[in-house]
Amino acid sequence: MPGSTSRDSLGREKVNDLYAYFVTEHGAPDSAAFQLARSNFIKSMAAYSVIVYLLTLRDRHNGNILIDDQGHIIHIDFGFILGISPGGVVFNDILNGFETSPFLLKKEMIDIMGGSVDSAPFMWFSSLVIQAFLAARYFSTAYFIIFNLNCACVLSRPFAEEVVLMVKLMSESGLPCFRGEETLRNLRDRFQPKLSIPEAARFMQAKIQESKQHFRTAAYDSFQYMQNKIPY
């Protein structure tokens, strides 16, 4: 990826503080360059958070997380998707997957987004995640109004089913992520089609809280360091 570096590479260069890295690369926190980079980071974080949750992207160690020179976060390597994880039968069938967090939301990521869940940048991130999730559920020609998780929206047609149908086209491919109707049923369920819009907004807010510094995320990072020497 041009103009980008992996979080793993930064760690090997002894960069152990992503916030400090942003300051070094983009200037003081009150500078226009830093604010732009943080804005790019927040927007890309929100988009990938919803994608990682809906498609259950796994193997999200630091070697598969990139930061570009404009501040965007970029995920690579989608070999484990739609419910399968590294580790074979033990991790997938017995432990239900090693990585169970809805998406990545580490402390160093929160630090860039204001440092706390009450900060304005993090609240903006949360709002974008909820809006993206609602937009993924329905393809709407109108706009979303979100205030204290109360939403109003003019809907046209369900968009989630179109995503499920696109995935279904590959269901006979023989790829290991496809496990018959179970894969499609789980994908559909992650859209929470039976929830109202306010309920879906609250559901995604809960997923944000669940993802924050999830213990399985930290454990997987530790495992990758022990096995593959990938810093975290």
N, C-alpha and C positions, 0 to 999 in steps of 0.2 A: 504494500500500500504506500504510494508516494507520500512523502512528507509526514510519515508516522513512525512511531516506535512502540514496541510492546512494553507492557508493564513489567514483564519478565526482564527485558533488556535494561530497563531503568533500575530494577533491583540489583542486577549484576554490576551496575555502575555505582552501587551504594546510594541510590536515590530511594530513600525509605519514607519519604513524606511527599505525597502527591501535591498537596497544597503548596509546599515550598517549591516544588518543581514548577508549578504554574506561575508563582511569583518570579522565579528565575527566568522563565521563558517569556512572560508577558508583561512583567512590571509590577509595580506596587498595586495592592488590592483596590485602591481608589482610582487607578488609572483607567483610561478608556480601553486600552488594549486588554487589560486583565478582565474588565467587565464584559467585553465582547467574548473573550475566550470562555469565561464562566457561563455566559448565556449559551454558547455553542455546546458546552459540556452538558448543561441542564437539559436542553432540548433533545440532544442525542441520547442522553441517559433515559429520558422519559420514553422516547420511541423504542429503544432497545428493551426497556423494562417490560413493556407490553408484549413485544415480540417474543422475548425469552419466556414469559409466562404462558402465552397462548400456544407456542410451538414446543414448549418445554425443552429449550436448548440446554444441553448439559456439557460437562467437561469445560466449565467456565473458569479455568485457572488463569494465572497471569500471563502465560504464554499465548493465550487466545484473546487477550484484551489489549487493544492498541489505543494510543492517544495520538492524534495528529497535531500538526503545527498550528492549527486554529482552535484547538481545545476540544474537538469532538472526541467522544469515545466510540470505538469501532470494534465490533465482535468479528472474529474469524473462526474457521474450522467448525463446520456444522455436521460433523460425522455422528454426533449423538443428539437425536432429535425425536420429538413425538413420543417421549416416555422411556427411551432406552438411555442407559448411562454406562460409563466405563465400569469394569469390574465383573462382568459376566453374571452368572446365575446367582452368586452369593449376594452381590450388591443389588441386583435388579429384582430378583424374585423373592429373596429372603428379607432384605432390608428395605425393599421398595425404593431402591436408588440411594446413592450416597448423598447426592445433592437434592435436597427437598425444599430449599428456599424458592419462593415464586420467581425471584430474580435477584441479581447482585445489587446489594446496597451496603457497601462496606463503610466503615468509619471514615476512611480517607476520602471516599466519595462524598459523604455528608459534609466533611470539612470544607470541601470546595464549594458546596452548596449552602454556605452560611454557617456551618458548624453545629447546628441543632435543628430539630424538627420544628421549632417555633420561629426560625429565621425566615425572612421574606423570600430569599432564593429557594429554600427548601419547600416552602409552602407553594411557590410557583411550580416547582418540580412536581409536587403532589397533584396540583391542579391539572398539569399537562398529562400526567399518567392517567388520571381519571377520564379526562376528555378523550384521550387516545383510545382507551378501553371502550368507552361509550360509542365512539365513532366506528370502532372495529365491529361492534355488535350490529350497528345499523348504518346503511348507506343513506345519508340524509342530505337533502338539498337545503336544509335550514341550518341554524346554528345552535350551539349548546349554551345554556346559561347555568353556571355553577356558582352557588353561593351557599356555604355551610352544608354542602352535599345535597342541596335541593336543586333539582334539575328540571328544566323545561325544554322540550325539543319537539319539532314537527318531524315525524318519521315518514319515510317513503317505503323502502322494502328492506327486509332483513339482509344484512351483508354477511353475517356469520355463516349462513348456509352456503354461500358462494365459495367461501374459503374451504369449508368441509368438502364440497364437491370437487374443488381443484385438487385437494389432497387425495380424495377417493380415486381420481384418475390414475394415481401411482400405486394404488393399494395392491395390485397384482404384479408389481415389479420384482418382488422377491427380496427387496431391501429389508434388513433386520428390524427397522423401526415399525414396519407394518405387521400388526398382529390381528388381522381380521377386523371384524366390526368393533372390537374393543378399542382399537386405536381411534377410529372415527367417532365412536361414542364419547370417549374421553375428551377428544378435541372439541366436540360440540358442547360438552358440559362445561368446559373452561370458559366459554362465552357467557355462561349463566343465562340461557335464553328465557328462563321462567321468571327472572327477577324484573321488577319494574325499574325504570331509570333511576329513581332515588335509591332503591335497594342495590342496584348494580354499582352505583357510585360509592355507597358505603362499603360494599363488598371489596372494591378495589382499594379503598382507603385502608381496610384491614390487611390487605395483601402488602401494602407499603409497610405497615407496622410489622408484619410478620417477617418481611425480608430484611429489615434493619438489623445489621450485625447478627445475622442468623448463625447459630452455633455450627450447623452443618457446613456452611460456607467456610468458616474458619478451619474446621476439621479437614475439609477437602484441600484447602491450601496447605495445611501442615502435611497431609499425605503426599501431595505433589512435590513438596520440598524434600521429604524423606526419600521418595522413590526416584524423582527426576531432577532434584536440585533446582527447582523453579522457585525463585525468591518470592516472598510475599510481605 
